[in-house]
Amino acid sequence: MSVDACQEFMTAAGTDPDLALRMRAMTGVPELLRLARDHGYEFTVPDLAAVSMASARESGEPGRPPAAAGPAAETSVLHSEYALGDLPGFAEVLDLLPLVKIRPPSVDMDRFADAFDPADLASTGFAPSGPEYRRWRAGVRTAPGDRRDFHLVNLDDHVTHPGYESYLDAKVRLVGALEKVFGPEVRFSGSMWYPPSSYRLWHTNKDQPGWRMYLIDFDDDFDDPSDTSFFRYQTPGTGELVTLRERPRMARFFKIEQEPERLFWHCIVNPTERHRWSFGFVVPDHWKAALEAAA
């Protein structure tokens, strides 16, 4: 049975350090299915869902528990940004970054361009808590499975192009490099390519609480540093919108929370002619102490 094959694969992943590392470099189901096939395990998406649900029932933990609310000082700094070249222990990360900045030929760029919607892009200028955003949201109509809020390319959905194996190998090596700084808790959470005129609309990621680190880079420098892509968030409590202009080879840290009054609403827009890549990682709560220890 393919469910049995899925269970056997998950068991193997729990005992094989190399396989476990490769899984921490993956974010998509297509990647996981391909990895399993490469190791002789054949199963389907429903099989994977069944095994995951059974595992959750056995552990009594249907999902990661909400992050505990800490003192106000803990979240007074909502984000931290660094030049990658300034981070201790990141020399190997910088060397590997160009190897994951791919443009899979399997992406239909004409279809991608046709999906651009000026009204959706304009919604990134509204505060998620405000009436303009609610009116726009009420008018959105999507078909089942449509990712209208996601006008970008998830690199990990593309596992059949000729360059995938080299890309995956670079991702695995990148996780290994980051483990040397942050320890074994680090894992990939997303690998995104933002072609020109792309965006990720307002979202909170509240189902996956904890600290995130994003490595951000472009295909070239910006001619005008004020005319760049940007990361925008709504400040919990005040509703103020904060816009952070971006630059090549940078790292951004922020914390995802679940409490309604502390949700970290954010969006990303690349209105430029540059290509933007963003690689997300789950990092431990002590990430800043780890950076200091690596200095």
C-alpha positions in Angstrom: 0.0 0.0 0.0 1.2 3.5 -0.8 0.2 4.7 2.7 2.6 2.1 4.1 5.3 3.3 1.7 4.7 6.9 3.0 5.0 5.7 6.6 8.2 3.8 5.9 9.7 6.9 4.2 8.9 9.1 7.1 10.4 6.6 9.5 13.5 6.5 7.4 13.7 10.3 7.4 13.6 10.2 11.2 16.7 7.9 11.4 18.8 9.0 8.4 20.6 12.3 9.2 21.3 13.0 5.5 17.7 12.4 4.5 16.5 14.5 7.4 18.7 17.4 6.2 17.4 17.1 2.7 13.9 17.3 4.0 14.7 20.4 6.0 15.7 22.0 2.7 12.3 21.4 1.1 9.1 23.4 1.4 6.8 21.8 -1.2 4.9 18.6 -1.6 6.2 18.0 -5.2 9.7 18.1 -3.8 8.9 15.6 -1.0 7.2 13.2 -3.5 10.2 13.4 -5.8 12.7 12.8 -3.0 10.7 9.8 -1.9 10.6 8.3 -5.4 14.4 8.8 -5.7 14.7 6.6 -2.5 12.3 3.9 -3.8 9.1 5.0 -2.0 6.0 5.6 -4.1 3.0 7.4 -2.6 0.5 10.1 -3.3 -0.6 13.4 -1.8 -3.6 11.8 -0.1 -1.3 9.2 1.4 0.9 11.9 2.8 -2.1 13.7 4.3 -3.4 10.4 5.9 0.0 9.7 7.5 0.4 13.3 8.7 -3.1 13.2 10.3 -2.4 9.8 11.9 0.9 11.1 13.3 -0.9 14.2 14.7 -3.5 12.1 16.4 -1.0 9.8 18.0 1.1 12.7 19.3 -2.0 14.6 20.5 -0.5 17.7 18.8 -2.7 18.5 15.7 -0.5 21.6 15.1 2.2 23.6 16.6 1.0 25.3 19.7 0.6 29.1 19.7 3.7 31.0 20.6 3.6 32.2 24.2 3.1 35.9 24.7 6.2 37.3 26.2 6.8 40.7 27.8 6.2 43.8 25.7 9.9 44.5 25.3 10.3 41.2 23.5 8.2 42.4 20.5 8.9 46.1 20.7 11.4 45.5 17.8 9.3 44.1 15.0 12.0 43.5 12.5 15.8 43.4 12.1 17.8 43.8 8.9 21.4 43.2 8.1 23.7 43.2 5.1 24.6 39.6 4.5 28.3 40.5 4.3 28.1 41.9 7.9 26.7 38.7 9.4 29.3 36.5 11.2 29.5 33.0 9.9 27.6 33.8 6.6 30.5 33.7 4.2 29.4 30.2 3.0 25.8 31.4 2.7 26.9 34.3 0.4 28.8 31.8 -1.7 25.7 29.5 -2.1 23.2 32.2 -2.6 23.8 32.6 -6.4 23.2 28.8 -6.8 19.6 29.0 -5.6 18.6 32.1 -7.5 17.2 30.1 -10.4 14.6 30.9 -13.1 13.0 27.5 -13.9 12.3 27.1 -17.6 9.1 25.2 -16.6 7.5 28.5 -15.6 5.1 29.9 -18.1 6.1 33.5 -18.1 3.3 34.6 -20.5 0.7 33.1 -18.2 2.4 34.7 -15.2 2.2 38.1 -16.9 -1.5 37.6 -17.7 -2.2 37.0 -14.1 -1.1 40.5 -13.0 -4.0 42.5 -11.6 -3.5 46.3 -10.9 -6.4 46.3 -8.4 -4.7 43.5 -6.4 -1.4 45.4 -6.4 -3.2 48.6 -5.3 -4.5 46.7 -2.3 -1.0 46.6 -0.8 -1.4 50.4 -0.1 -4.4 49.8 2.2 -4.1 49.0 5.9 -5.5 45.4 6.5 -7.5 46.8 9.4 -9.0 49.6 7.4 -12.2 50.0 5.4 -10.6 50.3 2.0 -8.9 46.9 2.4 -12.2 45.3 3.6 -14.1 46.7 0.6 -11.4 45.4 -1.8 -11.4 42.0 -0.1 -15.2 41.7 -0.2 -15.0 42.1 -4.0 -12.4 39.5 -4.6 -13.7 36.4 -6.4 -11.4 33.4 -6.8 -11.8 29.9 -8.2 -10.9 26.8 -6.1 -7.1 26.5 -6.0 -6.5 30.0 -7.3 -3.6 31.9 -5.7 -4.6 35.4 -6.7 -2.8 36.7 -3.6 0.4 35.0 -4.7 1.7 36.7 -7.9 5.2 35.2 -7.8 6.9 31.9 -8.5 7.3 29.3 -5.8 10.5 27.6 -6.9 9.8 24.5 -5.0 6.7 23.7 -7.1 9.0 23.2 -10.1 10.8 19.8 -9.7 10.9 18.5 -13.3 13.3 21.1 -14.9 16.9 20.0 -15.7 18.4 22.3 -13.1 16.4 21.1 -10.1 18.9 18.6 -8.7 21.7 21.2 -8.6 19.2 23.7 -7.1 18.2 21.2 -4.4 21.8 20.3 -3.6 22.5 24.0 -3.1 19.5 24.3 -0.8 20.7 21.4 1.3 24.2 22.9 1.5 22.6 26.2 2.5 20.7 24.6 5.4 24.0 23.0 6.5 25.8 26.3 6.4 23.1 28.0 8.5 23.1 25.1 11.0 26.7 26.1 11.8 25.3 29.4 13.0 21.8 28.7 14.4 21.9 25.0 15.2 19.7 22.1 13.9 16.4 23.9 14.4 16.9 25.9 11.1 14.9 24.8 8.1 13.6 26.2 4.8 10.1 27.8 4.9 9.9 29.1 1.3 11.9 29.7 -1.9 10.3 32.5 -3.9 11.2 34.2 -7.2 9.7 37.6 -7.7 10.0 38.5 -11.4 9.4 42.2 -12.4 5.9 43.4 -11.4 5.2 40.7 -8.9 3.8 40.8 -5.4 2.6 38.8 -2.3 -0.5 40.4 -0.9 -1.3 41.0 2.7 -1.0 37.9 4.9 0.0 36.9 8.5 1.4 33.3 8.3 -0.4 32.9 11.7 -0.6 29.1 11.2 3.2 28.9 11.4 4.3 31.0 14.4 7.9 31.7 15.3 10.9 33.6 14.1 11.6 33.8 10.4 14.7 34.9 8.5 14.6 35.8 4.8 17.6 36.0 2.6 16.9 38.5 -0.2 18.8 39.2 -3.3 18.4 40.5 -6.9 19.8 40.0 -10.4 21.5 43.4 -10.2 21.8 46.5 -8.1 19.2 49.3 -8.3 20.1 52.4 -10.3 18.1 54.5 -7.7 18.2 53.1 -4.2 14.8 54.8 -3.5 13.2 53.0 -6.4 13.3 49.4 -5.2 11.1 46.5 -4.1 9.6 46.8 -0.7 8.4 44.9 2.4 5.4 46.5 4.1 3.9 45.6 7.5 1.1 46.9 9.7 2.2 47.7 13.2 0.2 45.6 15.7 -1.8 47.8 18.0 -1.4 51.1 16.2 -2.3 50.0 12.7 0.6 52.1 11.3 2.0 51.0 7.9 5.8 50.7 7.7 7.5 50.4 4.3 11.0 48.9 4.2 12.9 49.5 1.0 15.1 46.6 -0.1 18.7 46.2 -1.3 20.7 43.3 -2.7 22.2 40.7 -0.4 20.3 41.4 2.8 18.7 39.4 5.6 15.5 40.3 7.4 14.2 38.8 10.7 10.7 39.0 12.1 8.4 37.1 14.3 5.1 35.5 13.4 2.5 35.5 16.2 -1.0 34.1 16.6 -2.8 36.3 19.0 -5.3 38.5 17.1 -3.9 41.7 18.6 -0.3 40.8 17.6 -0.7 39.4 14.1 2.1 40.5 11.9 0.3 41.6 8.7 2.8 42.0 5.9 3.1 42.2 2.1 5.9 42.3 -0.5 5.9 44.1 -3.8 8.5 44.2 -6.6 7.4 46.9 -9.0 10.8 47.2 -10.6 12.5 45.6 -13.7 14.8 43.6 -11.4 14.3 40.0 -10.5 14.0 39.4 -6.7 14.6 36.2 -4.8 13.5 35.6 -1.3 14.5 32.5 0.7 12.7 32.0 4.0 13.9 30.0 7.0 12.5 29.0 10.4 15.1 30.0 12.9 15.2 29.5 16.7 14.1 32.1 19.2 17.8 32.6 20.2 18.8 33.6 16.7 20.3 36.9 17.8 22.4 35.3 20.5 23.6 32.8 18.0 24.8 35.6 15.7 26.6 37.2 18.6 28.2 33.9 19.5 29.4 33.4 15.9 31.1 36.8 15.8 
